[in-house]
Amino acid sequence: MQKIDTLYSQIRLDKQLERDIFERAMIGFFHLRQNQSLKDTSQITIIDYRKASNEKRFFVIDLAEKKVRIPLMWLMVKEVVFNLLRISRIFPDR
């Protein structure tokens, strides 16, 4: 558990993801890694379904770099929404 506590602190997740969610995910991750069931052990994806859908609840964590990554999908969705808003301002009747 100390390894999980240290990792949680190093990634600075305290304001983003509850510790118990991170702990459960990491215990499962360590188990799968020990059984050689993972192809990539440098990242873990955690989804906190206890949070509302309008809150940030999808986390891609780079364990090697010890930081949260922004998924490419989010960047693409953000770009689409931005373009839709921009178009709706240009053509308000649509």
N, C-alpha and C positions, 0 to 999 in steps of 0.2 A: 504493500500500500504506500510505502514511502516513495517508491519510484513514481507512482501515479500522482501523489501530492506534488512532488518536485516538478514533474512534467506539466501539471495543471498550472503551477505558478510560473514556470518558464514561458509558457504559451500565453499567459495573462488572460485566462478565460473567465476569471471571476465575475466580470461584468457582462459576459455574453452567454455562458453555458453553466448550468448548475453543476456543482462538483459531483453529485451522486450519478447524474446522467453520464458524465465523462468517465467516472470510475467503472460503471457497468460496461460501457463501450470498450474501455481499455482492457478489462478483464477478459471479455470475449475476444478481443483482438489478440492478446497474449496467448490465449488458448488456441486460437486458429493458427497463429504463427508457430507455436510449439508443435502442432500436428502437421505442419507444412501444408496447410490448406490455403495459403495466400500466395498469389503471384507477386504482388507488390506490397512490401511492408514499410514503405516510406510514407504512406498516407493512410488516413482513416476518415471516413465520412460518417458524421453523426447527425441524426435528425431528432430534434426534441419535440415530439408530438404533444407534449403537455402545453406548449405555447400555442397561442392563437395563430391562425394562418396569416394574419397581417403583421406578425412579429418575425424577426430573424430567428429561424429555427433550424436552418440547414448549414452545417459546418463541414468544410473540407480542411482537414488539419494536416499540415506537412510536419511529420514527426522528426524528420532529419533537420529541417530548418527551424523547427519549433515555432511555427506561426500558422495563423488561419489564412487560408487562401480564398480568394473570391472566385467562385466557379465561373467558367466561361459562359455557361448558360445564363447566369444572372446578368452578365455584361450584355449579352445579346438581347435579353428581355428588356433591360433598361433602355437599350438603343431603340427597340421597336416601340416601346411606350413613349419615349421622347419624340420619335418621329410622328406617331399618331397624334400626340398633343400639338405638335407643331403644325401638322396638316389641318387639324380641326380649327386652329386659330386662323389659318390662311383661308380656309373654305368653311366658314361657320355654318353654312346651310346644309352641309352634308351630314 
